[in-house]
Amino acid sequence: SLPNRGLFEDMLGRVVGKLRRNDDYLFAVLFLDLDRFKVVNDGLGHVIGDQLLVAVARRLERLVRPGDTVARLGGDEFVVLLDGLKEPGTATRVADRIERDMARPFQLGGQEVYTSASIGVALSSSGYDRPEQLLRDADLAMYRAKTLGRSRTEVFDRAMHTKAMAQLELETDLRRALDRQEFLVHYQPIVDAETGRIEGFEALARWQHPTRGLVLPGEFIPTAEETGL
């Protein structure tokens, strides 16, 4: 019984329109992703998983003001539009309240089910022209919260977008590098400290990037693992 993505984007578009007419108008988007929801689905079944989503929806509705909007984008992703804020700190206080409340157990099917939420916050004060930009940045901040350990809140800043674009560029270059045979193997000898004899070698991957020069594995191996390359 929550608005879906399409309706939420329409509502977000209206408040972005207010922002164009009044630079001082302040609102925020909170992007929530339930932590370990797949574990609940796999362990307790999809019926309990669906009940958990409904229970989360009702809990979120109780945690926001009457004029705010809770929506479900799909899966275990929810968004909250906090409209007409007096100051930016209100958004993080609401997010903290949601974090605390999500840590309380849910009573489902005669048993206690625990979850938590990773939350990303995008504030209108960052300057936006389109509603999808706010959703994108709140999503980026949520992903940052996930990578920093989950069950926490992160507020979007421009560095996150810059990093995301750099990561996307790295992934694109990495795919091309395979086709262009830009990877090298450097051999590092293993020496017996007593005799001084070379006992073997470590084979170490290096990437000879056409513009970045020699890229070390600490920079590209995590991306290769994440993308399955």
C-alpha positions in Angstrom: 0.0 0.0 0.0 2.9 2.4 -0.6 3.6 4.5 -3.6 5.8 2.8 -6.3 8.8 4.2 -8.1 6.7 6.0 -10.8 4.5 7.8 -8.3 7.4 8.7 -6.0 9.3 10.2 -8.9 6.2 12.3 -9.8 6.0 13.5 -6.3 9.7 14.2 -6.2 9.4 16.1 -9.4 6.9 18.5 -7.9 9.2 19.3 -4.9 12.1 19.8 -7.3 9.9 22.3 -9.1 9.5 24.2 -5.8 13.2 24.2 -5.4 13.6 25.9 -8.8 11.3 28.6 -7.7 12.8 29.0 -4.2 16.5 28.3 -3.6 15.9 28.3 0.2 13.4 25.4 0.0 14.8 22.4 1.7 13.9 18.7 1.5 15.7 15.4 1.6 15.5 11.9 0.1 16.4 8.9 2.3 17.2 5.7 0.4 16.9 2.6 2.5 18.1 -0.9 1.8 17.4 -3.7 4.2 20.6 -5.5 5.3 20.7 -9.3 4.9 17.1 -9.5 3.5 18.2 -12.4 1.3 19.1 -14.4 4.4 15.6 -13.9 5.7 14.1 -15.0 2.3 16.4 -18.0 2.0 16.2 -19.1 5.6 12.5 -18.5 6.5 10.9 -18.4 3.1 9.3 -15.8 0.8 6.1 -15.6 2.9 8.0 -14.4 5.9 10.1 -12.2 3.6 6.9 -10.5 2.3 5.6 -10.1 5.8 8.8 -8.4 6.8 8.5 -5.9 3.9 5.0 -5.0 5.0 6.0 -4.7 8.6 9.0 -2.4 7.6 6.6 -0.3 5.5 4.2 0.2 8.5 7.1 1.0 10.8 8.5 3.6 8.4 5.1 5.3 8.1 5.0 5.7 11.9 8.4 7.2 12.0 7.9 10.1 9.6 5.7 13.2 9.8 2.2 13.2 8.3 3.4 15.4 5.3 6.3 13.1 4.4 6.2 10.2 1.9 7.3 6.6 2.2 7.6 4.6 -1.0 8.9 1.2 -2.1 11.0 1.2 -5.2 11.1 -2.6 -5.4 12.7 -5.6 -3.7 13.8 -4.5 -0.3 14.5 -0.9 -1.3 12.4 1.9 0.3 12.6 5.7 0.0 11.4 8.5 2.2 10.8 12.1 1.1 11.2 14.5 3.9 9.5 17.7 2.7 9.8 21.3 3.9 12.7 20.9 6.3 13.8 23.8 8.5 17.4 22.7 8.6 19.6 19.8 7.1 20.2 18.1 10.4 16.6 17.0 10.6 17.2 14.5 7.8 20.0 12.7 9.6 18.0 12.7 12.9 15.1 11.0 11.1 17.6 8.5 9.5 19.1 7.8 13.0 15.6 7.3 14.4 14.8 4.8 11.6 18.1 3.0 12.2 17.3 2.6 15.9 13.8 1.4 15.2 14.8 -1.1 12.5 17.1 -2.7 15.0 14.1 -3.8 17.1 12.8 -7.3 16.3 9.8 -7.9 14.1 7.3 -10.5 15.3 6.5 -12.6 12.2 4.9 -16.0 12.0 5.3 -16.6 15.7 9.0 -15.8 15.8 11.4 -12.8 16.1 13.0 -11.6 12.9 15.9 -9.2 13.0 17.0 -6.9 10.3 18.7 -3.5 9.9 18.9 -0.8 7.2 21.6 1.0 5.4 20.5 4.5 4.6 21.7 7.1 2.1 20.6 10.7 2.4 20.5 13.3 -0.4 19.7 16.9 0.5 18.2 19.4 -1.9 20.7 22.0 -0.8 23.2 20.2 -3.0 21.3 21.7 -6.0 19.2 19.5 -8.3 17.4 20.0 -11.6 15.8 16.5 -11.9 14.2 14.0 -9.5 16.3 11.1 -10.8 19.5 12.9 -9.7 18.3 12.9 -6.1 17.5 9.2 -6.2 20.8 8.5 -7.8 22.8 10.4 -5.2 20.8 9.0 -2.3 21.4 5.5 -3.7 25.2 6.2 -4.0 25.2 7.3 -0.3 23.3 4.1 0.7 25.9 2.0 -1.2 28.6 3.8 0.7 26.8 3.0 4.0 26.8 -0.7 2.9 30.5 -0.8 2.1 31.4 0.8 5.4 29.7 -2.0 7.4 25.9 -1.6 6.9 23.3 -0.6 9.5 24.5 3.0 9.2 23.6 6.3 7.5 25.7 8.2 5.0 25.0 11.7 3.6 25.8 12.2 -0.1 28.7 14.5 -1.1 30.2 15.3 -4.5 33.2 13.1 -3.8 30.9 10.1 -3.9 29.7 10.9 -7.4 33.3 11.6 -8.6 34.4 8.2 -7.1 31.5 6.4 -8.7 32.3 7.9 -12.2 35.9 7.0 -11.7 34.9 3.4 -10.8 32.7 3.2 -13.8 35.5 4.4 -16.1 37.9 1.9 -14.5 35.5 -1.0 -15.1 35.1 0.1 -18.8 38.9 0.3 -19.2 39.3 -3.0 -17.5 37.1 -4.8 -20.0 38.9 -3.2 -22.9 42.3 -4.1 -21.3 41.5 -7.8 -21.6 40.8 -7.5 -25.3 43.9 -5.3 -25.8 46.2 -7.6 -23.8 47.4 -4.7 -21.6 48.1 -7.0 -18.6 51.7 -7.9 -17.8 53.3 -10.4 -15.4 56.1 -9.2 -13.2 58.2 -11.8 -11.4 59.5 -11.2 -7.9 62.2 -13.6 -6.7 61.9 -15.4 -3.4 65.4 -15.6 -2.0 66.7 -17.9 0.8 68.1 -15.5 3.4 70.7 -17.9 4.5 72.2 -19.0 1.2 71.2 -16.1 -1.0 69.9 -18.5 -3.5 66.7 -17.8 -5.5 64.2 -20.4 -4.5 61.3 -19.4 -6.6 59.2 -16.5 -7.9 55.9 -14.8 -7.2 54.0 -13.9 -10.4 52.4 -10.5 -10.0 49.7 -9.0 -12.3 50.3 -5.5 -13.6 48.1 -3.4 -15.9 49.9 -1.2 -18.5 47.2 1.4 -18.9 47.6 3.6 -22.1 47.1 6.8 -20.1 47.5 6.0 -16.4 50.7 4.1 -16.9 51.5 1.0 -14.7 48.4 0.3 -12.5 49.1 -1.9 -9.5 46.7 -4.8 -8.5 45.4 -3.1 -5.4 43.7 -0.6 -7.7 42.1 -3.0 -10.3 41.8 -6.5 -8.7 38.8 -5.5 -6.4 36.9 -4.2 -9.5 37.9 -7.4 -11.5 36.5 -9.5 -8.6 33.4 -7.5 -8.2 32.5 -7.6 -11.9 33.5 -11.3 -12.4 36.3 -10.4 -14.8 
